[in-house]
C-alpha cells in the first residue's frame, strides 16, 4: 500500500485517509444532516431510512473532505444565517420583481472582485454560498483571488456586496491557532 504525506493530509491509494474525529463530533454532524434531511423532505416515516443513509454518507464524506484544522464558530454560523436568510429572501423578491415587470429593469453582465478569502475549500465554500443568493453568481475564481461574477444588474455595488458576504462568511470560520 502506497502512503504519502501531502499538505492536504495522508493519501492512501488516491484517497484521503480518514482522520481521527471524536465520536461526539460525528454524532453532531449526523444529527445536523438528518435534521436537514427532515426539513427538506418532511418528517414522513417512509423517508427516514433513506435520510439515515444519506446522513451517514454525509458524515463519512465529511471525515474525508473537511480540513483537519477546520472549525466553525457556532455563534458566527448563527449570525451568518441571520444575515443570509433575510438577504436571500429580499434578493429573490427583487429578481421576481424584475422578471415580472413589463420592461425588465436589468443590466446584466460580468463583474470582477478580488476575494479576501484564501484559495481552496474556504473560497470555494464562500462562492457556493454566494451562488445561493439570487442576482449574482460567481462563475470562476482565478488563483490570484479574482472572482468573476455574473450579475443581473451591474449598477449595484457588487464589490461591496461581495466584501460584506465574505466578511460574514469569514466570521463563521474560527481563526487558525498559531503556536509560537
Backbone as CSV, one residue per row, in Angstrom:
resi,resn,N_x,N_y,N_z,CA_x,CA_y,CA_z,C_x,C_y,C_z
1,UNK,0.854,-1.178,0.000,0.000,0.000,0.000,0.893,1.231,0.000
2,UNK,0.638,2.112,-0.938,1.425,3.332,-1.048,0.790,4.432,-0.195
3,UNK,1.594,4.980,0.733,1.127,6.042,1.614,2.059,7.232,1.443
4,UNK,1.479,8.415,1.185,2.280,9.626,1.050,1.683,10.724,1.907
5,UNK,2.559,11.595,2.400,2.120,12.738,3.194,2.046,13.941,2.271
6,UNK,0.909,14.648,2.268,0.737,15.851,1.464,0.234,16.962,2.363
7,UNK,0.149,18.177,1.798,-0.380,19.292,2.562,-1.845,19.057,2.913
8,UNK,-2.565,18.333,2.081,-3.991,18.105,2.304,-4.247,16.982,3.306
9,UNK,-3.248,16.171,3.592,-3.449,15.071,4.521,-2.683,13.849,4.063
10,UNK,-2.992,12.721,4.621,-2.343,11.485,4.244,-3.122,10.874,3.097
11,UNK,-2.428,10.495,2.025,-3.104,9.897,0.881,-2.778,8.411,0.824
12,UNK,-3.819,7.612,0.660,-3.642,6.177,0.514,-4.385,5.740,-0.737
13,UNK,-3.644,5.302,-1.743,-4.234,4.847,-2.993,-5.219,5.857,-3.564
14,UNK,-4.837,7.123,-3.610,-5.652,8.138,-4.258,-6.758,8.737,-3.419
15,UNK,-6.935,8.311,-2.165,-7.967,8.897,-1.326,-7.322,9.452,-0.067
16,UNK,-7.983,10.400,0.534,-7.504,10.943,1.795,-7.923,9.993,2.900
17,UNK,-6.972,9.584,3.738,-7.293,8.663,4.833,-8.184,9.356,5.853
18,UNK,-9.075,8.581,6.452,-9.970,9.148,7.469,-9.136,9.648,8.640
19,UNK,-9.417,10.858,9.081,-8.717,11.447,10.206,-9.439,11.045,11.488
20,UNK,-8.708,11.123,12.576,-9.332,10.828,13.858,-10.294,11.958,14.196
21,UNK,-11.557,11.622,14.320,-12.587,12.586,14.667,-13.313,12.037,15.880
22,UNK,-13.545,12.888,16.861,-14.241,12.458,18.066,-15.633,11.928,17.724
23,UNK,-16.039,10.840,18.373,-17.384,10.301,18.122,-18.484,11.333,18.378
24,UNK,-18.293,12.200,19.365,-19.317,13.217,19.632,-19.443,14.179,18.456
25,UNK,-18.324,14.494,17.787,-18.368,15.373,16.616,-19.095,14.687,15.465
26,UNK,-18.852,13.384,15.317,-19.539,12.638,14.263,-21.038,12.579,14.538
27,UNK,-21.405,12.418,15.802,-22.818,12.376,16.169,-23.504,13.712,15.898
28,UNK,-22.813,14.804,16.212,-23.373,16.138,15.940,-23.563,16.328,14.436
29,UNK,-22.572,15.921,13.645,-22.698,16.022,12.187,-23.874,15.193,11.685
30,UNK,-23.982,13.962,12.185,-25.060,13.070,11.736,-26.422,13.658,12.087
31,UNK,-26.543,14.173,13.309,-27.828,14.762,13.722,-28.161,15.997,12.887
32,UNK,-27.158,16.812,12.620,-27.373,18.004,11.793,-27.799,17.651,10.382
33,UNK,-27.149,16.651,9.797,-27.514,16.241,8.438,-28.897,15.590,8.403
34,UNK,-29.202,14.803,9.426,-30.527,14.193,9.475,-31.609,15.255,9.663
35,UNK,-31.335,16.248,10.499,-32.281,17.351,10.681,-32.492,18.095,9.357
36,UNK,-31.412,18.330,8.628,-31.534,18.977,7.319,-32.395,18.110,6.389
37,UNK,-32.181,16.808,6.408,-32.981,15.897,5.591,-34.462,16.021,5.943
38,UNK,-34.774,16.034,7.235,-36.168,16.114,7.667,-36.785,17.450,7.267
39,UNK,-36.000,18.527,7.361,-36.500,19.840,6.950,-36.817,19.855,5.456
40,UNK,-35.930,19.260,4.664,-36.115,19.285,3.210,-37.167,18.295,2.729
41,UNK,-37.219,17.097,3.326,-38.096,16.035,2.828,-39.377,15.877,3.640
42,UNK,-39.412,16.475,4.816,-40.578,16.313,5.676,-40.372,15.163,6.643
43,UNK,-41.186,15.122,7.702,-40.988,14.111,8.744,-41.678,12.769,8.477
44,UNK,-41.988,12.477,7.243,-42.683,11.225,6.920,-41.799,10.027,7.269
45,UNK,-42.341,9.044,8.003,-41.545,7.878,8.426,-40.952,7.087,7.256
46,UNK,-41.638,7.052,6.119,-41.115,6.285,4.986,-39.840,6.910,4.402
47,UNK,-39.593,8.204,4.674,-38.387,8.853,4.181,-37.198,8.700,5.125
48,UNK,-37.445,8.283,6.356,-36.402,8.228,7.371,-35.260,7.262,7.044
49,UNK,-35.521,6.030,6.542,-34.388,5.141,6.238,-33.415,5.746,5.218
50,UNK,-33.942,6.350,4.172,-33.060,6.980,3.187,-32.344,8.185,3.799
51,UNK,-33.024,8.905,4.685,-32.400,10.030,5.373,-31.244,9.588,6.247
52,UNK,-31.409,8.439,6.917,-30.322,7.902,7.737,-29.127,7.504,6.881
53,UNK,-29.394,6.885,5.736,-28.312,6.502,4.823,-27.605,7.755,4.284
54,UNK,-28.391,8.748,3.885,-27.808,9.983,3.360,-26.998,10.694,4.433
55,UNK,-27.474,10.713,5.657,-26.736,11.345,6.754,-25.429,10.615,7.018
56,UNK,-25.487,9.284,7.030,-24.265,8.501,7.247,-23.251,8.756,6.129
57,UNK,-23.742,8.817,4.891,-22.837,9.108,3.765,-22.239,10.508,3.898
58,UNK,-23.041,11.460,4.346,-22.537,12.813,4.541,-21.481,12.885,5.630
59,UNK,-21.689,12.152,6.723,-20.696,12.113,7.802,-19.411,11.475,7.299
60,UNK,-19.519,10.365,6.572,-18.341,9.701,6.023,-17.579,10.649,5.101
61,UNK,-18.307,11.320,4.197,-17.648,12.247,3.270,-17.002,13.398,4.027
62,UNK,-17.645,13.855,5.099,-17.082,14.985,5.837,-15.763,14.617,6.512
63,UNK,-15.610,13.360,6.921,-14.338,12.972,7.535,-13.218,12.959,6.513
64,UNK,-13.566,12.771,5.252,-12.549,12.771,4.197,-12.265,14.169,3.661
65,UNK,-13.295,15.001,3.582,-13.166,16.287,2.905,-12.888,17.468,3.822
66,UNK,-13.324,17.405,5.068,-13.175,18.543,5.971,-11.705,18.724,6.331
67,UNK,-11.179,19.954,6.242,-9.774,20.173,6.596,-9.516,19.778,8.054
68,UNK,-8.336,19.199,8.338,-8.078,18.739,9.703,-8.107,19.863,10.728
69,UNK,-7.778,21.082,10.324,-7.789,22.198,11.273,-9.011,23.085,11.093
70,UNK,-9.974,22.655,10.281,-11.155,23.470,10.009,-12.190,23.360,11.116
71,UNK,-12.537,24.496,11.687,-13.586,24.521,12.704,-14.504,25.698,12.419
72,UNK,-15.733,25.578,12.883,-16.727,26.619,12.652,-17.142,27.214,13.983
73,UNK,-17.287,28.506,14.007,-17.812,29.199,15.175,-19.330,29.093,15.131
74,UNK,-19.930,28.473,16.155,-21.387,28.321,16.177,-22.069,29.676,16.244
75,UNK,-21.504,30.595,17.008,-22.072,31.944,17.083,-21.957,32.620,15.722
76,UNK,-20.800,32.453,15.076,-20.618,33.011,13.742,-21.577,32.418,12.733
77,UNK,-21.857,31.116,12.858,-22.794,30.452,11.952,-24.208,31.006,12.128
78,UNK,-24.633,31.166,13.377,-25.974,31.719,13.637,-26.055,33.146,13.103
79,UNK,-25.027,33.957,13.358,-25.022,35.333,12.852,-25.047,35.342,11.321
80,UNK,-24.324,34.401,10.715,-24.297,34.314,9.250,-25.688,33.970,8.721
81,UNK,-26.336,32.990,9.329,-27.670,32.592,8.874,-28.690,33.711,9.072
82,UNK,-28.581,34.433,10.188,-29.497,35.549,10.431,-29.304,36.666,9.410
83,UNK,-28.127,36.757,8.839,-27.870,37.739,7.781,-28.250,37.167,6.418
84,UNK,-27.886,35.916,6.172,-28.044,35.305,4.866,-29.512,35.082,4.497
85,UNK,-30.291,34.526,5.405,-31.667,34.159,5.064,-32.527,35.363,4.664
86,UNK,-32.586,36.445,5.456,-33.385,37.594,5.015,-32.845,38.223,3.730
87,UNK,-31.513,38.255,3.608,-30.913,38.827,2.404,-31.283,37.997,1.177
88,UNK,-31.316,36.691,1.327,-31.681,35.815,0.224,-33.140,36.010,-0.183
89,UNK,-34.022,36.163,0.801,-35.444,36.394,0.500,-35.613,37.730,-0.228
90,UNK,-34.960,38.777,0.261,-35.060,40.088,-0.391,-34.512,40.049,-1.816
91,UNK,-33.397,39.351,-2.005,-32.819,39.238,-3.346,-33.765,38.463,-4.262
92,UNK,-34.395,37.416,-3.743,-35.368,36.654,-4.536,-36.560,37.491,-4.940
93,UNK,-37.045,38.302,-4.008,-38.166,39.200,-4.334,-37.753,40.221,-5.385
94,UNK,-36.516,40.704,-5.298,-36.023,41.670,-6.286,-35.939,41.027,-7.672
95,UNK,-35.449,39.800,-7.725,-35.369,39.091,-9.007,-36.774,38.853,-9.568
96,UNK,-37.713,38.454,-8.709,-39.096,38.231,-9.161,-39.711,39.524,-9.677
97,UNK,-39.471,40.632,-8.970,-39.997,41.933,-9.413,-39.452,42.274,-10.797
98,UNK,-38.174,42.051,-10.998,-37.564,42.350,-12.299,-38.100,41.421,-13.392
99,UNK,-38.296,40.144,-13.045,-38.740,39.162,-14.033,-40.170,39.418,-14.491
100,UNK,-41.031,39.899,-13.590,-42.431,40.096,-13.929,-42.758,41.517,-14.371
101,UNK,-41.765,42.383,-14.422,-42.005,43.742,-14.900,-42.258,43.718,-16.404
102,UNK,-43.108,44.635,-16.863,-43.380,44.701,-18.314,-42.087,44.951,-19.094
103,UNK,-41.293,45.856,-18.584,-39.973,46.115,-19.168,-38.955,45.786,-18.068
104,UNK,-38.324,44.630,-18.164,-37.405,44.227,-17.101,-36.287,45.251,-16.908
105,UNK,-36.054,45.598,-15.676,-35.020,46.567,-15.319,-33.726,45.808,-15.045
106,UNK,-33.092,45.328,-16.102,-31.885,44.522,-15.986,-30.727,45.168,-16.732
107,UNK,-29.574,45.071,-16.142,-28.319,45.461,-16.788,-27.312,44.362,-16.474
108,UNK,-27.528,43.159,-17.089,-26.679,42.017,-16.745,-25.265,42.172,-17.290
109,UNK,-24.386,41.454,-16.672,-23.007,41.450,-17.131,-22.107,40.777,-16.116
110,UNK,-20.819,40.851,-16.383,-19.814,40.232,-15.517,-19.106,41.310,-14.712
111,UNK,-18.921,41.035,-13.435,-18.157,41.917,-12.554,-16.987,41.119,-12.002
112,UNK,-15.876,41.786,-11.794,-14.696,41.151,-11.209,-14.443,41.757,-9.845
113,UNK,-14.235,40.896,-8.862,-13.983,41.339,-7.491,-12.835,40.512,-6.933
114,UNK,-11.951,41.157,-6.206,-10.854,40.447,-5.558,-11.353,39.837,-4.250
115,UNK,-11.128,38.542,-4.084,-11.547,37.841,-2.871,-10.476,37.987,-1.798
116,UNK,-10.933,38.101,-0.553,-10.004,38.158,0.574,-9.907,36.822,1.278
117,UNK,-10.663,35.845,0.818,-10.637,34.511,1.423,-9.590,33.680,0.690
118,UNK,-8.718,32.985,1.441,-7.671,32.189,0.800,-8.257,31.134,-0.139
119,UNK,-7.501,30.812,-1.175,-7.943,29.812,-2.138,-8.131,28.455,-1.492
120,UNK,-8.883,27.607,-2.149,-9.126,26.269,-1.641,-10.556,26.115,-1.161
121,UNK,-10.738,25.245,-0.177,-12.064,24.901,0.313,-12.819,26.109,0.854
122,UNK,-12.134,26.990,1.575,-12.812,28.154,2.157,-13.384,29.057,1.066
123,UNK,-12.588,29.387,0.055,-13.086,30.261,-1.018,-14.161,29.560,-1.832
124,UNK,-13.959,28.277,-2.114,-14.979,27.530,-2.860,-16.304,27.498,-2.098
125,UNK,-16.229,27.331,-0.785,-17.444,27.309,0.029,-18.121,28.669,0.036
126,UNK,-17.327,29.733,0.158,-17.896,31.083,0.140,-18.579,31.352,-1.201
127,UNK,-17.966,30.933,-2.298,-18.576,31.128,-3.621,-19.855,30.297,-3.748
128,UNK,-19.851,29.088,-3.206,-21.059,28.257,-3.257,-22.204,28.918,-2.495
129,UNK,-21.903,29.500,-1.342,-22.940,30.182,-0.566,-23.427,31.422,-1.319
130,UNK,-22.489,32.180,-1.915,-22.892,33.370,-2.683,-23.784,32.981,-3.853
131,UNK,-23.556,31.805,-4.428,-24.348,31.388,-5.593,-25.790,31.069,-5.207
132,UNK,-26.060,30.876,-3.927,-27.424,30.590,-3.476,-28.292,31.834,-3.431
133,UNK,-27.674,32.993,-3.506,-28.422,34.244,-3.450,-28.761,34.698,-4.863
134,UNK,-30.017,34.961,-5.123,-30.408,35.403,-6.462,-29.761,36.740,-6.822
135,UNK,-29.451,36.899,-8.098,-28.957,38.182,-8.581,-27.485,38.224,-8.906
136,UNK,-26.696,37.369,-8.254,-25.273,37.317,-8.588,-24.779,35.883,-8.430
137,UNK,-23.900,35.492,-9.354,-23.437,34.119,-9.393,-21.943,34.082,-9.686
138,UNK,-21.120,33.682,-8.715,-19.691,33.509,-9.014,-19.528,32.365,-10.017
139,UNK,-18.878,32.658,-11.134,-18.725,31.635,-12.165,-17.292,31.145,-12.295
140,UNK,-16.334,31.897,-11.766,-14.939,31.479,-11.836,-14.143,32.222,-10.779
141,UNK,-13.057,31.586,-10.355,-12.130,32.205,-9.408,-10.714,31.933,-9.905
142,UNK,-9.964,32.990,-10.108,-8.573,32.852,-10.538,-7.697,32.486,-9.350
143,UNK,-6.545,31.874,-9.602,-5.643,31.524,-8.497,-5.193,32.735,-7.667
144,UNK,-5.182,33.912,-8.278,-4.758,35.117,-7.543,-5.888,35.718,-6.706
145,UNK,-7.079,35.091,-6.704,-8.176,35.555,-5.867,-9.211,36.396,-6.589
146,UNK,-9.063,36.621,-7.879,-10.046,37.401,-8.625,-11.276,36.538,-8.900
147,UNK,-12.435,37.024,-8.450,-13.697,36.332,-8.693,-14.382,36.957,-9.904
148,UNK,-14.933,36.122,-10.757,-15.705,36.575,-11.905,-17.161,36.251,-11.590
149,UNK,-17.992,37.295,-11.498,-19.355,37.148,-11.011,-20.344,37.639,-12.057
150,UNK,-21.292,36.772,-12.404,-22.373,37.186,-13.296,-23.431,37.890,-12.460
151,UNK,-23.845,39.073,-12.899,-24.808,39.886,-12.143,-26.002,40.226,-13.024
152,UNK,-27.158,40.349,-12.395,-28.345,40.795,-13.125,-28.349,42.310,-13.312
153,UNK,-27.657,43.013,-12.442,-27.664,44.475,-12.520,-26.298,45.013,-12.123
154,UNK,-25.539,45.437,-13.128,-24.196,45.966,-12.873,-24.214,47.338,-12.203
155,UNK,-25.385,47.962,-12.101,-25.464,49.262,-11.440,-25.364,49.122,-9.926
156,UNK,-25.568,47.921,-9.423,-25.470,47.686,-7.983,-24.000,47.643,-7.572
157,UNK,-23.756,47.857,-6.300,-22.399,47.846,-5.758,-21.972,46.394,-5.500
158,UNK,-21.620,45.692,-6.562,-21.317,44.270,-6.471,-20.092,44.026,-5.592
159,UNK,-19.051,44.823,-5.763,-17.829,44.629,-4.974,-18.115,44.797,-3.487
160,UNK,-18.922,45.772,-3.125,-19.264,45.990,-1.713,-20.108,44.829,-1.185
161,UNK,-21.030,44.312,-2.001,-21.852,43.180,-1.579,-20.992,41.939,-1.366
162,UNK,-20.058,41.691,-2.285,-19.169,40.535,-2.159,-18.293,40.680,-0.918
163,UNK,-17.774,41.879,-0.681,-16.946,42.112,0.508,-17.743,41.855,1.786
164,UNK,-18.994,42.302,1.823,-19.844,42.070,3.004,-20.152,40.580,3.164
165,UNK,-20.431,39.895,2.051,-20.690,38.455,2.103,-19.464,37.705,2.629
166,UNK,-18.288,38.077,2.131,-17.057,37.417,2.566,-16.774,37.689,4.040
167,UNK,-17.013,38.915,4.485,-16.778,39.240,5.893,-17.690,38.407,6.790
168,UNK,-18.953,38.265,6.405,-19.887,37.454,7.187,-19.467,35.983,7.160
169,UNK,-19.022,35.506,6.019,-18.577,34.125,5.895,-17.327,33.891,6.740
170,UNK,-16.407,34.836,6.713,-15.155,34.711,7.456,-15.408,34.644,8.973
171,UNK,-16.399,35.385,9.474,-16.718,35.352,10.907,-17.243,33.984,11.330
172,UNK,-17.731,33.223,10.374,-18.235,31.891,10.672,-17.079,30.914,10.914
173,UNK,-15.929,31.192,10.343,-14.776,30.313,10.484,-13.973,30.716,11.707
174,UNK,-13.581,29.743,12.511,-12.729,30.046,13.657,-11.335,30.363,13.142
175,UNK,-10.668,31.354,13.742,-9.309,31.667,13.292,-8.367,30.511,13.569
176,UNK,-7.345,30.413,12.712,-6.348,29.372,12.901,-5.562,29.651,14.178
177,UNK,-5.204,28.566,14.860,-4.371,28.730,16.037,-2.912,28.804,15.599
178,UNK,-2.187,29.681,16.187,-0.762,29.818,15.872,0.042,29.481,17.118
179,UNK,0.935,28.551,16.980,1.816,28.175,18.091,3.158,28.852,17.893
180,UNK,3.509,29.692,18.856,4.809,30.360,18.854,4.865,31.399,17.876
